[in-house]
Every structure is written in C-alpha cells, then in structure tokens.
C-alpha cells in the first residue's frame, strides 16, 4: 500500500460532546468539554500520523455540532462529508469518576447521527479510499445507520479498499444477539476484524471460522497484555509496556488508528501491533479520548525502541 502522504481513509460515525467530571458528583464538581466518538477518534489519530482521512457524519445545527466540526477539522480531518441536521441535536455523554472506574451516561437517542443514511457514502466519494474503517457502534444507532455502514463497506470494497471493522460492542445500545445478526452481514465485506476476545466471540464464529469466511486478519485487543493478530497459518503476538493509566477511554480507538496506520505504511503484522500498542498507551496517559495521541515524527522516534513482539 502507499505511504502516509498518499493514503486515503474513509470512516463514518457519530461524534458526541463529552463532558467529564473532575470528581464524584457533588455541588463543587467541575466539568471539562471534549469531542468524542469512536470513528472521529480513529480519524484524528490517523490524521496526526500523517494520513489523509475523510470522515462522514451528521451533527445537529447547534453549538455542540459546530464545535465538533471545528475540532475535528482542526486536527486535519476532511469534514466535507459531515451534514448539519436542523431537526435533530448533537448527542453527548457524561463521564464521572466512580469507585470502579468512570461511569458513562449517554444522551444520544434521537441524535442527528441516529438518522445517518446511505447518503453518507455518497458524501465520501469525492475521494478514493485505500482503507475504510468502520465501527460496530454506528449500526447500533438504528436501521438507517446500519444500512449506511453496510453500504460503506460494500462501496469501499468495490473501489478496491481494505475494510477494517472494529466490533466496538456497546451493550447500552444493543444486545449481543442484535449485534451478531447485523455485523454478520457486514463481515462479508471485511478484510480486517478488530475486537476484544468477548467482541470476537460475540460474532458466533471461531477465529478459524472467521478466516475461512474470508476475513484476512483477526486482531484481538488484550488490554494490558497487548494484542494478537491471527492470520491464515500463523499468529503474531504484540506485547505492550507497563504504564500508569490516567484515563482508559479512547485506548481501543487509538490502537485501531495505529494498526491501520501500519497497514497504510506497509508494515509487517508485528510492527502494526507495536504501533497500535504505542498509540493505545499514549491515549491512556492523558485525559480525553484522543488529546494525548502523538504526531507522526514523535511516534516514529518512539518506535525505534518500543515494544517486544513474538511470532509463533
């Protein structure tokens, strides 16, 4: 595949305003404002690594939507495929510290993104992709976003692009059975599948079964233990380094951005895993989904000495 300067990535999905509490809820709690969303997180991560990314979405005709678009555009992402909806608001989420981690409260029902449709794909077609990165969150928003996700995967494949699907199951949005039924259809167009062990199991096929079905790579995120890529006939393990976690939100999206960047740069599987793990590690060192992600020169310098990988 081409190098970063010539790469073109499609992605689509819901952005949200993310309000983060400084402490457990109380009269003195203060909040900070962030832009969040799995697909926009991936888009920003890839743009910071020097890749050309087109992101399609739908935001409300409100101050929140305008802030989202300004922020993502400011990170170098092509936002010409973002539609403004005068009838539906921009979604948002609240995060507050809890005894066992952050408690997340979504307010996305009836959002502008919940009525995304196949026109999102037409909005992306001003560019020709080498990779399309999709998430299981978008089809969970409703029938129209589900149809848009499938249409995007099909069209990207028709144009010769690799299709990457991050399962990203959100149990607050749909059940495991609903996710399985919907994503199974998308799998027919997927080249690289990414997910946690539970998310991969959710699809109802063994890893060998997924590879036999036509998925070229199954990338399993293992948290503090790194990640593993299953390819026909071999498995590659990518270990990660110990680190202090400030904020775990966004780590999976950062990993996906790093892995896709490795695909675009033509890296070997072990090096793709290393890059994904480095990006995930950078994400958790900082508050916010993507604010701590490195730019290309910084990442390349870090790669020279980072990570240990084992092929078996």
C-alpha positions, 0 to 999 in steps of 0.5 A, spaced: 500 500 500 502 507 499 505 511 504 502 516 509 502 522 504 498 518 499 493 514 503 486 515 503 481 513 509 474 513 509 470 512 516 463 514 518 460 515 525 457 519 530 461 524 534 458 526 541 460 532 546 463 529 552 463 532 558 467 529 564 467 530 571 473 532 575 470 528 581 464 524 584 458 528 583 457 533 588 455 541 588 463 543 587 464 538 581 467 541 575 466 539 568 471 539 562 468 539 554 471 534 549 469 531 542 468 524 542 466 518 538 469 512 536 470 513 528 472 521 529 477 518 534 480 513 529 480 519 524 484 524 528 489 519 530 490 517 523 490 524 521 496 526 526 500 520 523 500 523 517 494 520 513 489 523 509 482 521 512 475 523 510 470 522 515 462 522 514 457 524 519 451 528 521 451 533 527 445 537 529 445 545 527 447 547 534 453 549 538 455 542 540 455 540 532 459 546 530 464 545 535 465 538 533 466 540 526 471 545 528 475 540 532 475 535 528 477 539 522 482 542 526 486 536 527 486 535 519 480 531 518 476 532 511 469 534 514 466 535 507 462 529 508 459 531 515 451 534 514 448 539 519 441 536 521 436 542 523 431 537 526 435 533 530 441 535 536 448 533 537 448 527 542 453 527 548 455 523 554 457 524 561 463 521 564 464 521 572 469 518 576 466 512 580 469 507 585 470 502 579 472 506 574 468 512 570 461 511 569 458 513 562 451 516 561 449 517 554 444 522 551 444 520 544 437 517 542 434 521 537 441 524 535 442 527 528 447 521 527 441 516 529 438 518 522 445 517 518 443 514 511 446 511 505 447 518 503 453 518 507 457 514 502 455 518 497 458 524 501 465 520 501 466 519 494 469 525 492 475 521 494 478 514 493 479 510 499 485 505 500 482 503 507 475 504 510 474 503 517 468 502 520 465 501 527 460 496 530 457 502 534 454 506 528 449 500 526 447 500 533 444 507 532 438 504 528 436 501 521 438 507 517 445 507 520 446 500 519 444 500 512 449 506 511 455 502 514 453 496 510 453 500 504 460 503 506 463 497 506 460 494 500 462 501 496 469 501 499 470 494 497 468 495 490 473 501 489 478 496 491 479 498 499 481 494 505 475 494 510 477 494 517 471 493 522 472 494 529 466 490 533 466 496 538 460 492 542 456 497 546 451 493 550 447 500 552 445 500 545 444 493 543 444 486 545 449 481 543 444 477 539 442 484 535 449 485 534 451 478 531 445 478 526 447 485 523 455 485 523 454 478 520 452 481 514 457 486 514 463 481 515 462 479 508 465 485 506 471 485 511 478 484 510 480 486 517 476 484 524 478 488 530 475 486 537 476 484 544 476 476 545 468 477 548 467 482 541 470 476 537 466 471 540 460 475 540 460 474 532 458 466 533 464 464 529 471 461 531 477 465 529 478 459 524 471 460 522 472 467 521 478 466 516 475 461 512 469 466 511 474 470 508 476 475 513 484 476 512 486 478 519 483 477 526 486 482 531 484 481 538 485 487 543 488 484 550 488 490 554 494 490 558 497 484 555 497 487 548 494 484 542 494 478 537 493 478 530 491 471 527 492 470 520 491 464 515 497 459 518 500 463 523 499 468 529 503 474 531 503 476 538 504 484 540 506 485 547 505 492 550 509 496 556 507 497 563 504 504 564 500 508 569 493 509 566 490 516 567 484 515 563 482 508 559 477 511 554 479 512 547 485 506 548 481 501 543 480 507 538 487 509 538 490 502 537 485 501 531 488 508 528 495 505 529 494 498 526 491 501 520 496 506 520 501 500 519 497 497 514 497 504 510 505 504 511 506 497 509 508 494 515 509 487 517 503 484 522 508 485 528 510 492 527 502 494 526 501 491 533 507 495 536 504 501 533 497 500 535 500 498 542 504 505 542 498 509 540 493 505 545 498 507 551 499 514 549 491 515 549 491 512 556 496 517 559 492 523 558 485 525 559 480 525 553 479 520 548 484 522 543 488 529 546 494 525 548 495 521 541 502 523 538 504 526 531 507 522 526 515 524 527 514 523 535 511 516 534 516 514 529 522 516 534 518 512 539 518 506 535 525 505 534 525 502 541 518 500 543 515 494 544 517 486 544 513 482 539 513 474 538 511 470 532 509 463 533 
